[in-house]
Amino acid sequence: MSKQEFEIMDIDLIGEWRRVAGTPEGVMEKILCYDPETGNYTRMLKFPPQTKITGELSHDFCEEVYVVAGYLVDLGKDITIAPGYYGSRLPGMKHGPYDIPLGCTTIEFRYQDPNKSLNKECSLLKEKLGAPR
């Protein structure tokens, strides 16, 4: 199996916004595409104004992030990440903490390392996101 295939469309027609567990109040995600065999997915992520993500983050999967609107400040690297900024993180890359004073929207591509065998213990598979509705 792989991610769903569908023609380009308005994202308002794909899935629903839902709260992201384990994050500050108001952080919402919309799953755009999901592969239940690998856990790989694409999502929109919205942070409301005054959001603070404390502590350093790292993942056991690859993550690509593109800022669509608003901005966030990576306090660990002392950089402001604005619309049009893009990053590609390999498993284990540290990032954050973040301050998001005015809100921010990103699109994220999260996937297992394509250069390695499928990891059945990858945290992506533990999320059980389900297909967009």
C-alpha positions in Angstrom: 0.0 0.0 0.0 1.1 3.6 -0.4 -0.3 7.1 0.2 -3.7 7.8 -1.3 -3.8 9.2 -4.8 -6.1 12.0 -5.7 -6.2 15.0 -8.0 -5.2 18.4 -6.8 -8.0 20.0 -4.8 -8.8 22.6 -2.2 -7.5 21.3 1.2 -10.8 22.4 2.8 -12.3 19.3 1.0 -9.7 16.9 2.6 -10.1 15.7 6.2 -10.8 17.7 9.3 -8.7 19.8 11.6 -8.0 18.1 14.9 -6.0 18.8 18.0 -2.5 17.4 18.1 -2.1 15.3 21.2 0.8 16.2 23.6 1.0 19.8 22.3 -0.1 23.1 23.7 -3.8 24.0 23.5 -4.9 25.1 20.1 -2.3 23.3 18.0 -4.2 21.7 15.1 -3.4 19.3 12.3 -5.1 18.3 9.1 -3.8 15.0 7.6 -3.7 15.3 3.9 -2.3 12.0 2.9 -1.4 8.8 4.9 0.2 5.4 4.3 -0.8 3.0 7.1 1.9 0.4 6.1 4.8 2.9 6.7 3.1 5.5 8.9 4.3 8.2 6.4 2.1 11.2 6.1 1.6 14.7 4.9 -0.1 17.3 7.1 -0.9 20.9 7.6 -0.1 22.2 11.1 -1.5 25.3 12.7 -0.1 27.0 15.8 -2.2 29.7 17.4 -0.7 33.0 18.6 1.3 32.8 21.8 2.2 29.2 21.4 5.4 28.0 23.1 6.9 24.6 22.3 9.3 23.9 25.1 12.3 21.6 25.0 14.3 20.3 22.1 12.6 18.0 19.7 13.9 15.1 17.6 12.3 12.2 15.8 13.0 8.7 14.6 11.8 9.6 11.1 12.6 12.1 8.4 10.7 15.4 8.4 10.4 18.2 5.8 8.8 21.4 6.8 7.6 24.4 4.8 6.3 27.6 6.4 3.1 28.7 4.7 2.0 31.6 6.9 3.0 33.4 10.1 6.4 32.7 11.6 8.1 30.8 14.4 11.3 31.5 16.3 13.7 28.6 16.9 15.0 29.6 20.3 17.8 27.0 20.2 19.3 28.3 17.0 18.1 31.9 17.4 16.5 32.2 14.0 13.1 33.4 12.8 11.5 31.0 10.4 9.2 32.9 8.0 6.8 32.1 5.1 8.8 30.5 2.3 11.3 28.9 4.7 12.0 25.2 4.2 13.9 22.5 6.2 14.7 18.9 5.8 15.5 16.9 8.9 16.9 13.4 9.1 16.1 11.1 12.0 17.7 12.4 15.3 18.2 16.0 14.1 17.5 18.3 17.1 15.3 21.4 16.7 13.4 23.8 18.9 12.3 25.0 21.4 10.0 27.4 19.6 8.1 30.6 20.3 5.2 31.4 18.0 4.1 34.9 18.9 1.5 35.6 16.1 0.6 32.1 15.0 2.0 30.0 12.1 0.9 27.4 9.5 3.2 24.8 8.1 3.0 21.8 5.8 5.0 18.8 6.9 6.1 15.6 5.2 6.9 12.9 7.7 8.3 9.6 6.5 10.6 6.7 7.3 14.1 7.0 6.0 13.9 5.7 2.4 17.5 4.5 2.5 16.7 2.0 5.2 14.5 -1.0 5.6 11.0 -0.4 7.0 11.2 0.1 10.7 8.1 -1.6 12.3 9.0 0.2 15.6 9.0 3.7 14.1 6.9 6.1 16.1 5.0 7.1 12.8 3.4 3.6 12.9 2.3 4.1 16.5 0.3 7.3 15.7 -2.5 5.3 13.8 -3.7 8.4 12.0 -6.1 6.8 9.6 -6.8 8.1 6.1 -8.2 11.7 5.7 -12.0 11.8 5.7 
